[in-house]
């Protein structure tokens, strides 16, 4: 099985994202009711990100579409993506999305997963000519402020393999902060990561859990790779996973099995395999060619991609979000580092 992004795969992923970005139902909302006036549907509350089963999946569905549009501007779906983006990303719609954050019950809305993906979308939009990044700016700045306000209060990391994982959120937020030149957010993310994880050793990797789509162990490693100098990270990583040469902990090297892809929680495990592949590929990039651990890491990435890539589309419980994680993994190919072919 090929593990490289090509035009055919890009088209398949783009078609999937287009198919769910404006599909309002079924919908799992993160919505606090303060009174009967708050009983509204997804489109009324979120005029841009009302599709894709949940708000955050719609956000990273758009990240998927814009990323593929940049890399493969001639795919058959390109014109539909541009037309839909022009219709959805309007000042009025952005104002409504931003106003939602000011509701009394919205302080924890999508924290931190949706926050991170919104900033990841912002980072991608800055790579595109046109108006969309500027139009979305009020919402972008609102979520950047939320990170800046929240991180000083976050004394502890969240190590679960679901939406609350803080390592994943910081890793994505750094993509935005570095591109935007947000020195304060960069420093907050870096300092919090070092405070949380710099002394972690001999990771036991109690994973996977039944509905995880992120590896708590590997996601932490990829965050530390981002905030440490290469030599420092090499020392940290050797202490964090001292059994790498023996492929221990074994669970990190063995793809998770998925017993029922029509069950939305169990289908998360396809995402775990894709996100592990992304992490392993990112880690491989920090290892020297002659490092004996590099072939082990690359094989683990291949095994996880083999297990998950055939299942990115096919059932809506996975299809509404898996393409984004497949794209993260495929973009970590050494031949297309930093998102350029």
N, C-alpha and C positions, 0 to 999 in steps of 0.2 A: 504494500500500500504506500502511495506517495504521501509524503508529509510536507509538501511544498504548496504554498498558495499559488493557484493559477487562475486564469480567467474563468474557466468552467466552475471551479469551486467558488470563486467570488460571485458569480452569477447565481449559484444555488443559494448561497448565504444571503445575498441581497434580496432575492425573491422571497425567502422566508421572512426576512425582516419587514419587507413591504406588506406581506400578508398578515402581519399581526400588529403593526404600528397603529393602525386605525380600527382594529377590532376591539370594540368596547367591552364585549362580554364573551365568556365569563370574566369576572374581574374580582381580584382579591385586594381590597382597599386598606390602606393605612390611614384611617380616618377616625378622629375622636368626635363624638357627638356631644356638643355642649347644650343643645336644645333642639326642638323639632325643626327649627329653621335650617339645621345642618343636614337634614335628610335629603341629600342630593345625589345624583348619579355621577359616575366617573367623568364624563365629558363636561358636565356643568362645573365640576370642581377643578378639573385639569384640562383645559382646552387644547394643550399640546400633547401631554403625556398621559392620555386616558386609555390607551390601548395596551396590547401585549400582556394581558392578565394582571399586571401590577405596574405601578408607576416606575419603579427602578428598571424593570425589564424594557419598558418603552424607551427610557432614557438611553440604555446601552444598546437597544436596537437601532436608535438613531446614530449612536457612535459607530456601530457596525456599518450602517449605510454610508455615512460620510467617509469613513476610512476606506471602504471599498471603492467609492466614487473617486477618491483621490488616486488610489493605486491602479484602478482599472476604469478609466473614464469612459471607455467605449463599450462596457457591458450592456446587454439589452435593457437592463433595468435603470440605466443612468437617467434617462429623460424623466421617467416616472418619479425617481427620487428627487430630482431637482424641482419638478412641478409640485410635489407634495410638500417639500420643505418650504417653498415659497408661500404655499397656502397656510401652513401650520405655524411657521415662525414669524409671527407678526407682533408689532408692539402691544396690541390689545391682548393677545393671548399670553405674552410674556408678563404683562402687568397682572393678569389674573393668576398665573402660576406663582408670581412673587407675592401677591396679596394673600394667598393661601397660607404662606409661612407666618403671617402676622396674626393668625387666629390664635385664641388662648390655648387651644389644645395641640398646637403644631410644633411645640418646641422640640420634641423628639421625633418629628416626622422624618422617616427614612434615615435616621442616624445609625451608623455612619455610611452604610453601603450606598444608598441613593445619593448622598452628598458627594461621595467620591466619584461615582459614575457621572454625575452632572458636571463635575470639574474635568473629568476625563473627556467628556464630550466637548467642553469648552476648549480644551487643549487641541483637540482635533479640528474644531471649527477655525481656529487661528491659522491653520495650514491651508485654508481655502480662501480664494479671492471671493469677494462679495460681501453681502450685508448681514449674514446670519449671526456671526460672532458678535457684531455690534448690537444687533437687536436683542440677543439673549443676555447682554451684559448685566442688566439689573438682577436677573436671577443668578447669574454666575457670581457676582459680588456678594449677593445675599448668602450663598452657600459657603463662599470663602470666609465670610465673617462668622458663620456658624462654626466652622472648624476653629477659627482663631479664638472664639469665645469658649469653645468646649474643651479643647486640648489642655489648657492649664488646669481644668477641673478633673481631668481623667487621671487619677492616681494609679490606676491599674489597667493593664491591657485586657482585652477580651479575646480569649484564645479559641473560642468555638469555631467550627468549620462552616458556619452559616453567615447570614447577613450582618451579624454584629461583630465580626472579626475586625479588630482594629489594625492589624498589620496590613491587610489588603487595602483598607481605606487609606492608610497613610501612603502606601506605595502608589496608588493612583493619584492621590492629592498632590504628591510631589511632581508628577508629570505636568500637572497644571501650574503649580507654583513656580517651578523652574522656568517653564516657558513664558509665564507672565511676569517673571522677575519679582515675584512677591516674596521679598526677603524675610519678612516676618513669618509667613506661613512655612517657608522652607525651614527656618530655624526651629519653629515649634514642632514640626514633624520630625526633624532630625533629633532634637533633644528628647522628645518623648520616646522615640524608638530606642535611643541609647539607654534612657532611664529604665524602660521596661525590659529590655532584652540583652543588654551588653554582657551581663554575667550569667546568662543561660548556658548550661553545660549538659552534655550527655542526654540528649533529648530521647524520651521514651516513646514518643509517637503513639499515643493511645487513640488511634484512628484506623479505619473510618468509623464514624457513627452512622446510624441508619439513614440520616437525611443530610449529610454534609456535602457541600460542593466546593469547599476550600480545604486545603490541608493546613491545619494549624502549624505544623512543624515547618513545612516547606515555605509557607507564606511568610513566616517569620524570617527565614533565611534570606528570602528574596528582598525583604525590606532592609535587612541589615546589609546586604550586598549594596543596596542603593545608598545608604547613609555612611558607609565606612570606606576608607581608602582600600584599594585592592590588597595590599599586604596585610593590613589589619583584619580585613574580612577573612583572608585565608587562614589566619591564626584562629579567629573566632569560629569559623566553620569547622575546622578540624576538631575543635573541642566540642562543638555543638553536636556533630555527627561523627564521633570517633570510630564508629563501626562501618563507615562507608565501604572500605575495601572488602568487608565480609558481607556487604549488602544487609546491614543491620541498622535500625530495626527493619525486619523483613517486610512489614506492612507497607512501608513507603515505596518499595520497589515492585509491589504486586498490585496490578489494577484491581479496583473494586468491582464486584459483580453487581449487576442490576437485575433484580428479579421481576420487576413490573414497571414498564415505562409509561403505563397509563396512570400510575400513581405519582402525583406531582412531587411528593417528598422523596420517594424512592428514586425517581428520575434524577434527583439532585446528584446521584452518584456518577452519572455520566459527566456531569460538570466537574466533579471531583477529579475524575481521570483527566479531563482536559486541563484543569487548572494545575494539577500536578505536572502534566507534560510541559506547560508553560514555565512553571517554576524550575523543573529540572533543566530545561533548555537555557533559562536565564543563568542558572548556577554553572552550567557547562561553559558558558561564555567567560566566566571568571577564572576558569581553571586553565593552566598552561597545557599546550598540546601534548607535552610529554608526561603530564600528571597521570598516574595510573588510575586515578578515580574518574577521569574524564570518560573513558569508554563505558564505565558502569553507569554513570549519570546519563549519558546519551542513550544507552539501551533502555534505561528506565523510561525516558521520555518517549522513545519509539513504542514501547510496549503499551504505555497509557494511551498514546494516540491511536494505535491499532484497535484498542478496546472501545474507544469512544467515537472516533470520527464517523463510522457508518451510521451512527444514531443521532446525529445533529438534527436531522429533519425526519419527519414521519409521524410523530405523535405530538399534538399541541402542548402537552405538559412539559416536554423538553424543547420543542421547536420554538416556543416563544422567547427563548433566551440562550440556548446552547451555542448558537452561531457566534455570539460575542466571545465566549470562552475558547471556542475553536480558533477564532481569529487571533486572540492573544497568543495562543500556543504556536500557530503557524507563523505569526510575525516575529517570533523569537528565533526563527531559523537564522543561523549565522550569515546566510547569504543575503538576508533582507533586514539586517539590524537597523534599529532606529526608524523602522517604518518606510524605508526606501528600497526599491528594487534595484 
